[in-house]
Amino acid sequence: MKAKTVTALSVDHPLVVRLLTAKKLREDDVEGVAACAVAPDSMYPGHPSGLNCPTTKAEKDAIRVCWSCPLIELCLLQEQREVGRVEDILGVRAGAKQAARQALYLTVQKAGLL
């Protein structure tokens, strides 16, 4: 199976804008429990779609859980700050599928956004 190539996003991409907005938040600005805590395994759909491919039903279900979460923006920021390499970004998190967050990671690294 051929490995998928991930490319960086433009700095004005909506996911990059979300990350930069989240960067201004403090942890005590947001209260609540992560929505994914109820079923964390559902956040890792078996076959993730690519960046420019249609989102799978399992991904859509996980994304729906994220959008109900009060911690969604902090979740995005935390992952981008803590991940060590693009291959470590898996599943759905912060309302975005794996390929989009991998592309975001490359953008963050390339542009030095964090």
Backbone bond lengths (Angstrom), bond angles and torsions (degrees), N, CA, C in turn:
res aa  C-N    CA-C-N  psi(-1)  N-CA   C-N-CA  omega(-1)  CA-C   N-CA-C  phi
1 M - - - 1.442 - - 1.528 109.33 -
2 K 1.314 116.76 131.67 1.445 122.50 -178.56 1.530 110.52 -75.52
3 A 1.329 116.90 134.89 1.467 121.52 178.93 1.522 109.78 -69.86
4 K 1.325 115.85 142.11 1.458 120.80 178.19 1.522 109.16 -77.99
5 T 1.318 115.94 139.32 1.451 121.31 176.59 1.519 108.23 -92.16
6 V 1.304 115.89 132.17 1.455 121.56 178.52 1.518 107.79 -110.84
7 T 1.318 116.31 131.67 1.456 120.70 177.62 1.529 109.54 -117.34
8 A 1.302 115.46 157.38 1.463 121.34 -179.18 1.522 111.00 -68.91
9 L 1.334 115.08 155.86 1.459 122.42 175.54 1.529 108.93 -89.44
10 S 1.317 116.34 162.96 1.461 119.23 172.98 1.528 107.95 -73.36
11 V 1.306 118.13 153.45 1.465 120.75 -176.88 1.522 112.79 -69.02
12 D 1.324 117.73 -12.20 1.461 119.69 176.80 1.537 112.37 -100.85
13 H 1.322 116.47 8.72 1.469 121.32 176.99 1.535 108.78 -62.70
14 P 1.334 118.74 143.25 1.470 121.13 -178.54 1.536 114.61 -54.59
15 L 1.318 118.29 -34.45 1.467 120.24 179.49 1.532 110.93 -69.39
16 V 1.314 117.07 -36.26 1.465 121.26 176.58 1.530 109.49 -67.01
17 V 1.319 116.80 -42.43 1.468 121.44 178.10 1.529 110.23 -61.17
18 R 1.350 117.47 -43.05 1.471 121.08 176.48 1.516 111.19 -58.28
19 L 1.324 116.58 -43.84 1.461 120.99 -178.96 1.528 111.04 -63.30
20 L 1.308 117.08 -44.79 1.453 120.27 -179.08 1.522 111.48 -66.70
21 T 1.325 117.34 -33.23 1.465 121.51 175.20 1.529 109.87 -67.76
22 A 1.326 116.54 -43.42 1.470 121.57 179.73 1.525 111.31 -63.58
23 K 1.299 116.38 -30.93 1.462 121.56 -179.10 1.534 111.04 -58.89
24 K 1.330 116.90 -25.49 1.467 122.10 -179.17 1.530 112.34 -82.79
25 L 1.351 117.45 -13.64 1.462 121.05 -179.03 1.520 111.55 -76.45
26 R 1.314 114.71 152.10 1.455 120.97 169.65 1.521 106.26 -110.58
27 E 1.327 116.41 150.98 1.466 119.61 -177.81 1.515 112.45 -57.57
28 D 1.323 117.63 -32.63 1.463 118.89 -179.20 1.531 112.43 -80.08
29 D 1.342 117.59 -1.20 1.465 121.49 174.84 1.527 111.21 -77.91
30 V 1.321 116.67 -17.43 1.456 121.71 -173.22 1.518 109.50 -125.01
31 E 1.315 116.30 135.38 1.465 120.66 178.15 1.520 109.47 -122.75
32 G 1.318 115.22 153.90 1.449 119.71 175.23 1.511 112.44 133.04
33 V 1.304 113.99 178.89 1.460 122.39 179.30 1.525 107.52 -112.66
34 A 1.304 116.30 141.09 1.460 120.37 179.69 1.528 110.61 -58.58
35 A 1.318 115.99 128.96 1.465 120.93 -178.79 1.527 111.62 -62.40
36 C 1.312 118.42 -30.73 1.466 121.86 -177.79 1.526 112.60 -73.97
37 A 1.317 117.58 -9.49 1.465 120.79 -179.21 1.524 112.15 -62.12
38 V 1.325 117.36 -24.91 1.465 121.89 -179.52 1.528 111.28 -69.32
39 A 1.328 117.26 -40.47 1.466 121.50 -178.61 1.535 109.79 -144.20
40 P 1.328 117.50 71.35 1.467 119.60 -175.02 1.527 114.56 -60.43
41 D 1.328 118.50 -30.28 1.469 120.32 -179.92 1.525 112.57 -64.52
42 S 1.333 116.79 -26.32 1.465 119.83 -179.46 1.527 112.07 -69.48
43 M 1.319 117.28 -11.68 1.460 121.18 -179.45 1.533 111.63 -83.57
44 Y 1.317 117.01 -1.50 1.464 121.82 -179.39 1.526 110.32 -122.14
45 P 1.340 117.50 73.46 1.469 120.44 178.61 1.526 110.49 -58.77
46 G 1.316 115.94 144.57 1.460 121.83 -174.08 1.512 116.73 -56.47
47 H 1.316 118.13 -42.81 1.462 121.24 -175.72 1.523 108.74 -128.40
48 P 1.338 117.55 93.41 1.458 119.65 -177.83 1.526 112.19 -66.53
49 S 1.308 115.68 144.95 1.459 120.63 177.86 1.522 109.61 -84.38
50 G 1.302 116.20 161.44 1.458 121.21 178.32 1.517 111.73 -79.40
51 L 1.300 116.23 174.49 1.454 122.15 -176.27 1.527 112.35 -60.07
52 N 1.298 117.07 -44.75 1.465 120.71 -177.73 1.523 112.67 -103.29
53 C 1.315 116.67 21.89 1.461 122.62 179.16 1.529 109.47 -106.57
54 P 1.314 116.63 155.42 1.466 118.64 177.08 1.529 111.22 -59.37
55 T 1.313 115.47 141.93 1.454 122.28 178.36 1.523 108.95 -71.57
56 T 1.329 116.91 135.34 1.459 120.46 -179.62 1.529 110.38 -74.06
57 K 1.335 116.58 163.78 1.463 121.03 178.91 1.534 110.29 -60.97
58 A 1.318 117.26 -42.71 1.468 120.67 179.88 1.533 110.87 -62.57
59 E 1.321 116.64 -38.99 1.466 120.10 177.10 1.531 110.38 -65.97
60 K 1.320 116.16 -43.18 1.473 119.99 179.00 1.520 111.03 -60.14
61 D 1.323 117.02 -40.79 1.472 121.13 178.74 1.531 110.27 -62.78
62 A 1.315 116.75 -44.15 1.464 120.93 179.87 1.534 110.85 -67.04
63 I 1.307 116.85 -40.57 1.467 121.43 178.85 1.527 110.08 -61.98
64 R 1.314 116.61 -39.06 1.473 121.51 178.30 1.535 110.41 -60.50
65 V 1.332 116.81 -40.31 1.466 121.09 176.98 1.533 109.45 -61.96
66 C 1.310 116.83 -44.82 1.468 121.19 -179.34 1.525 112.07 -58.91
67 W 1.324 116.46 -43.67 1.461 119.61 -175.36 1.521 112.15 -68.90
68 S 1.328 118.12 -11.21 1.466 120.70 175.57 1.531 111.20 -93.92
69 C 1.313 117.12 1.40 1.468 122.00 -172.14 1.528 112.02 -94.55
70 P 1.338 116.89 133.53 1.464 119.89 177.61 1.535 113.50 -72.04
71 L 1.323 117.01 -12.31 1.466 121.35 -176.41 1.526 113.04 -102.88
72 I 1.312 117.97 12.12 1.463 122.06 -170.58 1.532 113.17 -55.19
73 E 1.306 118.65 -45.25 1.462 120.25 -177.45 1.527 111.76 -72.23
74 L 1.321 117.08 -39.66 1.465 119.66 176.48 1.524 111.38 -65.14
75 C 1.308 116.70 -33.36 1.462 121.99 178.19 1.531 110.24 -61.30
76 L 1.323 115.47 -45.34 1.461 120.91 178.96 1.525 110.53 -62.17
77 L 1.295 116.22 -46.62 1.461 121.63 -179.29 1.528 111.58 -63.97
78 Q 1.322 116.70 -44.85 1.471 120.92 -178.98 1.527 111.11 -59.65
79 E 1.321 116.40 -46.88 1.464 118.40 -179.29 1.524 111.14 -60.88
80 Q 1.311 117.37 -45.95 1.457 120.16 -176.69 1.528 111.97 -66.02
81 R 1.318 116.85 -29.97 1.467 119.98 177.85 1.528 112.32 -77.63
82 E 1.329 116.96 -32.20 1.460 120.34 -170.64 1.525 115.43 -99.24
83 V 1.311 118.17 -21.31 1.460 120.04 -175.60 1.534 109.87 -68.75
84 G 1.316 115.38 142.97 1.455 119.94 -177.09 1.518 114.98 -92.26
85 R 1.324 116.23 -27.19 1.472 120.51 -178.92 1.517 108.77 -159.44
86 V 1.289 116.16 159.22 1.466 121.81 -173.72 1.530 111.84 -58.49
87 E 1.315 117.74 -33.89 1.467 121.73 -178.94 1.523 112.79 -66.73
88 D 1.332 117.36 -16.77 1.464 121.55 -179.73 1.527 112.73 -82.78
89 I 1.312 117.43 -7.22 1.465 121.29 179.68 1.520 108.05 -88.74
90 L 1.332 115.45 112.44 1.460 121.24 -174.22 1.522 111.04 -131.57
91 G 1.316 116.11 152.50 1.456 121.78 172.56 1.513 114.07 69.75
92 V 1.320 114.54 -159.28 1.460 122.50 179.61 1.517 107.57 -105.32
93 R 1.310 115.63 135.67 1.457 121.25 177.80 1.520 108.48 -153.75
94 A 1.308 116.49 142.17 1.469 122.22 176.51 1.528 112.39 58.37
95 G 1.314 116.94 30.23 1.465 120.48 177.51 1.512 114.06 75.03
96 A 1.320 117.37 18.17 1.469 120.68 -178.88 1.525 109.76 -134.25
97 K 1.316 115.17 142.30 1.463 118.93 -179.21 1.528 110.72 -76.25
98 Q 1.307 114.61 165.89 1.459 123.50 -174.69 1.528 112.72 -52.21
99 A 1.310 118.47 -51.13 1.464 121.68 -175.75 1.525 111.89 -61.49
100 A 1.326 117.09 -38.31 1.462 120.41 179.74 1.524 110.95 -66.84
101 R 1.334 117.00 -40.86 1.463 120.38 179.63 1.523 111.57 -72.03
102 Q 1.329 117.19 -30.74 1.461 119.67 174.84 1.526 110.02 -66.62
103 A 1.318 116.48 -42.57 1.464 120.54 176.90 1.530 110.74 -64.33
104 L 1.322 116.49 -38.30 1.460 120.94 176.55 1.528 110.19 -61.69
105 Y 1.312 117.22 -43.68 1.468 121.58 179.15 1.534 110.59 -57.49
106 L 1.329 116.31 -44.74 1.465 119.93 179.30 1.528 110.60 -62.97
107 T 1.327 116.62 -38.31 1.459 121.36 178.05 1.520 110.73 -64.57
108 V 1.330 115.78 -46.19 1.466 121.43 179.99 1.528 110.01 -59.64
109 Q 1.323 116.94 -44.83 1.463 120.95 -179.60 1.520 111.39 -66.00
110 K 1.322 116.06 -46.15 1.468 121.75 -176.50 1.529 111.64 -65.29
111 A 1.332 116.29 -41.80 1.467 120.53 -175.52 1.529 113.17 -95.28
112 G 1.343 117.71 -5.03 1.459 120.78 179.95 1.513 112.94 62.09
113 L 1.328 116.68 44.78 1.464 121.10 -173.97 1.523 114.86 -78.75
114 L 1.320 118.12 -17.93 1.484 120.36 178.52 1.514 110.67 -121.29
